[in-house]
Amino acid sequence: MKKLLLIRHAKAEKETGGKDFDRPLKYPGIQDARFMAEHIREAGINPQLIVTSPAMRTKTTAEIFADAFKLPDPTTEKSIYEASQQTWLKVINRLPDQYDFIALVGHNPGVANILYYLTGETREVHTSTTALIEFDLDKWSEISGDTGKLTYYSSPKDL
């Protein structure tokens, strides 16, 4: 069985005068990410590996979650930034099979789109939202549309 934890990055600054890629988290976003990481850790949701977009806001969010789970630094995957549904699926299908539970940290609308594609569930994916999808499959490469079941969903707005 494979488990995928989708995480949308925490609330980021709107304008930095620079590139979208370099937008940092706002202080309330940092607090939300810490809160959600602790909340899901306490719920027994503990991934083995975190893979993130390299954008500043996602990387920082991923680092907060990695710290809460006592995991090594997150792995970056550049194709997650501004990824289409097909790109998300390619990233998932290439995940290393030695891990059964991986977290992916990304952006909207990509997180909401891949959540719907994998589970058929339409959800609001606010910043710092977490969604756990379970697959009755042995290889990441076998994952495709409607093969997953949403077993946990939470955001700071729900708690």
LINURTA-V908259 format. One line per field, one symbol per residue. ss: DSSP state (~ for helix, > for strand, _ for the rest). phi: phi as a letter, one per 40 degrees, with the letter a starting at -180 (. if undefined). burial: + if it has 16 or more other C-alpha atoms within 10 Angstrom, else -. A space follows every 10 residues. Layout:
ss: ???
phi: ???
burial: ???
//
This chain:
ss: _>>>>>>>__ _>_______~ ~~__>_~~~~ ~~~~~~~~~~ ~~______>> >>___~~~~~ ~~~~~~~~~_ ____>>_~~~ ____~~~~~~ ~~~_______ >>>>>>___~ ~~~~~~~~~_ _________> >>>>>____~ ~~_____>>> >>>>_~~~_
phi: .bbbbcbcdc dbccbbgbcd dcccccdccc ccccccccdc cccgcbccab bbccddcccc dccccccccf bcdcccbccc cfccdccdcc ccccccccbc bbbbbabccd ccccdcccbg ccbcbcdgcb bcbbbcbbbc cccadfcbbc baaaadccb
burial: -+++++++++ ++-------- -++++---++ ++++++++++ ----++++++ ++++++++++ ++++++-++- --+++++--+ +++++-++++ +++------+ ++++++++-+ ++++++++++ +---++++++ +++++---++ +-++--++++ --++++---
//
